[in-house]
Amino acid sequence: MDPEKMMTGISNEVLTLLKNMGKAKTPEEKLTHSKTIKNLCESLGVFLNLMSDMDLYDDDDHDDGPIPF
């Protein structure tokens, strides 16, 4: 599956759960939503770290070599 689609899906799910958590009545419901949101955010962090490590969003399209100082 495409990582960007997965990240978008996770982000949308987090937003939905945040809205639902605002409507929750009991502390147990809020705790459940909170734990789920935490897990989804951690999952999203895994993707962001992976992309950072892979340098997928590097703005340089070419390598000019080391920067001379």
N, C-alpha and C positions, 0 to 999 in steps of 0.2 A: 504494500500500500504506500502511496505517496506521503512522505513525511509532512509536507505542507498541509495536505488535506487532514491528516491526523491532528496536527497542531490547531488548525482552524476548528475542527470538531471539538477538541478538548476545550478550547477557549470559549466556544459557544455554550458548551455544557456548563462551564464555570459561571458564565453570565446568567444562565437559566437558574442554576442552583442558588446564586446570590439573590435573585429575585424571589425565589421560593423561600429562602431562609428569612427574608424580610416579612413574609406572610405567615411564617410558622408561629404557632401559639404556645407550644410547650417548650421547656428547656431541652427535653429529650429530642424533639424534632430539630431544634436549632443545633444541638450537638451533632446529630447525625449529618445534617447538611454541612456543618463546619468540617467534620472529619472527611467527608467526601470531597469537599472543595480543596482541602489541604492535600489529599492524595492526587487529585487532578493537577494541581499546581506543581507538585513535585514531579509528576509525569511530564508536564510541559517543560519543566526545567531540564529534564534529561534530554529532550529534543534540542533545546536551545544550547546546552553544553555540547552536544554532539555536533551541531551545526557550527558552533564556534571552533571546535577542534578540527573539523573538516575544512574550515575556511570557505564555506559555500557562499557567503555573502561578502567576499573580498571585492572591494571596488576596483582594484587594479586588474585589468584584463591582460596585462603583460608584465613580465618580470624584467626590470631594468638592471637587475643586479643589486649589489649592496649600495647603500647610500654613503657616499664619501664624506668624510668629516675633515 
